[in-house]
Amino acid sequence: MTALAPLISAHTGHGGDLAPRKSWPAAIELGLRASENRTDLVRILHKGPLRVQRPFYPEGDCCHVYLLHPPGGIVAGDTLRVAVSLDAGAQALLTTPSAGKVYRSDLAKTAQSQGVSADVADGACLEWLPQETIVFEGAEAELSNHFALQGNARLCAWDIVVLGRRASGEGFAQGRCLQKIDIRRDGKPLLVERTEWLGGSAMLDAPWGMAGASVSGSFFATMICDQAMMDKLRDGLTKLAEQNAWLAAEWGLSQKRDIFLARYLGDSPEQCRKGFAWLWAQLRPQFNGREACPPRIWNT
């Protein structure tokens, strides 16, 4: 596991004529180990305002963990880091109780970063299912997702990015958001993506980019779906949209070598979450032999 100290910096300078300010870094390390009857949370090391509630066991053996960040968002210079390590055979589902927020940065455009890094040992299974990240207009967000898998380790995860706050009349005319997704098995890349959204750029409205949408979601799982399963999932999403009168959105499903991918492009983070949760429920029995057991906090 990555040591806690290098994950955070004590302060961030602004440069130029602006006086340096102290950032509010937050970092947490979690270690999970398989015991005879369940997966135990055996290590918690944190710094700053990032905590976990006690582990929950609604499935008996799989450990459910809720990550809490009381400030609710990060400002210029802040960092938010989560490092997770699963020993061989460990089973864990991690989620968050609410959306993360990246607030407007300062005049020097000081970066604000948050990310997760996970080491998943052979035979272990990690489900990383956080709520969305809302990137305010004028933010300088850097979002990273790094997963190192060993042997036949399994991963199911998603990342949902919301640009601006349209309900409050705010778009994304200014600012920057950089998203990185890196999944490797035994050091070899399975999926490496880098997406950059620049406030006010043509990409936000162009049909080859965001096409005017404000929400981008990526769902990925280390499994292979055959054509029959792909067709079933596409039909299911269509019926789900009809039943719930969903807003117009684009959904995409694909198989990239050993990674199943689902994409959402629209204007509703709630719609994206519900669609991803439905996909997760359909795929979980095939992915790790378990029926869906949604975290209780999703209902609050």
ChimeraX attribute file (.defattr): number of C-alpha atoms within 10 A of each C-alpha:
attribute: neighborCount
match mode: 1-to-1
recipient: residues
	/A:1	14
	/A:2	14
	/A:3	10
	/A:4	16
	/A:5	10
	/A:6	8
	/A:7	17
	/A:8	18
	/A:9	15
	/A:10	10
	/A:11	14
	/A:12	18
	/A:13	14
	/A:14	19
	/A:15	10
	/A:16	8
	/A:17	7
	/A:18	10
	/A:19	8
	/A:20	13
	/A:21	12
	/A:22	14
	/A:23	19
	/A:24	20
	/A:25	23
	/A:26	22
	/A:27	25
	/A:28	23
	/A:29	23
	/A:30	19
	/A:31	19
	/A:32	23
	/A:33	20
	/A:34	21
	/A:35	11
	/A:36	7
	/A:37	9
	/A:38	18
	/A:39	23
	/A:40	21
	/A:41	19
	/A:42	10
	/A:43	13
	/A:44	13
	/A:45	14
	/A:46	18
	/A:47	17
	/A:48	13
	/A:49	16
	/A:50	21
	/A:51	19
	/A:52	15
	/A:53	10
	/A:54	11
	/A:55	17
	/A:56	16
	/A:57	16
	/A:58	13
	/A:59	14
	/A:60	10
	/A:61	18
	/A:62	22
	/A:63	23
	/A:64	24
	/A:65	21
	/A:66	18
	/A:67	18
	/A:68	16
	/A:69	20
	/A:70	9
	/A:71	10
	/A:72	13
	/A:73	17
	/A:74	26
	/A:75	21
	/A:76	26
	/A:77	25
	/A:78	24
	/A:79	22
	/A:80	24
	/A:81	21
	/A:82	21
	/A:83	23
	/A:84	21
	/A:85	22
	/A:86	28
	/A:87	18
	/A:88	18
	/A:89	19
	/A:90	27
	/A:91	25
	/A:92	25
	/A:93	22
	/A:94	18
	/A:95	19
	/A:96	20
	/A:97	17
	/A:98	17
	/A:99	17
	/A:100	20
	/A:101	20
	/A:102	28
	/A:103	20
	/A:104	21
	/A:105	23
	/A:106	15
	/A:107	10
	/A:108	13
	/A:109	17
	/A:110	20
	/A:111	20
	/A:112	23
	/A:113	22
	/A:114	23
	/A:115	18
	/A:116	18
	/A:117	20
	/A:118	24
	/A:119	22
	/A:120	29
	/A:121	23
	/A:122	19
	/A:123	17
	/A:124	26
	/A:125	25
	/A:126	27
	/A:127	19
	/A:128	19
	/A:129	21
	/A:130	21
	/A:131	20
	/A:132	23
	/A:133	21
	/A:134	22
	/A:135	26
	/A:136	24
	/A:137	23
	/A:138	23
	/A:139	29
	/A:140	28
	/A:141	31
	/A:142	19
	/A:143	22
	/A:144	18
	/A:145	20
	/A:146	17
	/A:147	23
	/A:148	21
	/A:149	28
	/A:150	18
	/A:151	13
	/A:152	15
	/A:153	22
	/A:154	22
	/A:155	23
	/A:156	22
	/A:157	21
	/A:158	24
	/A:159	23
	/A:160	23
	/A:161	22
	/A:162	24
	/A:163	27
	/A:164	25
	/A:165	15
	/A:166	13
	/A:167	7
	/A:168	7
	/A:169	7
	/A:170	12
	/A:171	17
	/A:172	23
	/A:173	15
	/A:174	16
	/A:175	22
	/A:176	24
	/A:177	25
	/A:178	15
	/A:179	18
	/A:180	15
	/A:181	19
	/A:182	16
	/A:183	22
	/A:184	16
	/A:185	19
	/A:186	14
	/A:187	10
	/A:188	10
	/A:189	13
	/A:190	18
	/A:191	17
	/A:192	12
	/A:193	10
	/A:194	11
	/A:195	10
	/A:196	13
	/A:197	19
	/A:198	17
	/A:199	21
	/A:200	15
	/A:201	14
	/A:202	15
	/A:203	16
	/A:204	20
	/A:205	14
	/A:206	12
	/A:207	11
	/A:208	9
	/A:209	13
	/A:210	17
	/A:211	14
	/A:212	15
	/A:213	19
	/A:214	21
	/A:215	24
	/A:216	21
	/A:217	20
	/A:218	18
	/A:219	22
	/A:220	23
	/A:221	22
	/A:222	22
	/A:223	20
	/A:224	18
	/A:225	21
	/A:226	9
	/A:227	11
	/A:228	8
	/A:229	13
	/A:230	16
	/A:231	12
	/A:232	11
	/A:233	18
	/A:234	15
	/A:235	12
	/A:236	16
	/A:237	16
	/A:238	12
	/A:239	12
	/A:240	15
	/A:241	16
	/A:242	11
	/A:243	9
	/A:244	9
	/A:245	9
	/A:246	14
	/A:247	12
	/A:248	11
	/A:249	15
	/A:250	11
	/A:251	16
	/A:252	11
	/A:253	17
	/A:254	15
	/A:255	18
	/A:256	14
	/A:257	11
	/A:258	13
	/A:259	20
	/A:260	18
	/A:261	20
	/A:262	19
	/A:263	20
	/A:264	23
	/A:265	23
	/A:266	21
	/A:267	19
	/A:268	19
	/A:269	23
	/A:270	13
	/A:271	18
	/A:272	25
	/A:273	20
	/A:274	12
	/A:275	20
	/A:276	25
	/A:277	17
	/A:278	17
	/A:279	17
	/A:280	23
	/A:281	17
	/A:282	17
	/A:283	21
	/A:284	18
	/A:285	12
	/A:286	13
	/A:287	20
	/A:288	16
	/A:289	9
	/A:290	13
	/A:291	15
	/A:292	15
	/A:293	12
	/A:294	15
	/A:295	19
	/A:296	11
	/A:297	11
	/A:298	11
	/A:299	7
	/A:300	6
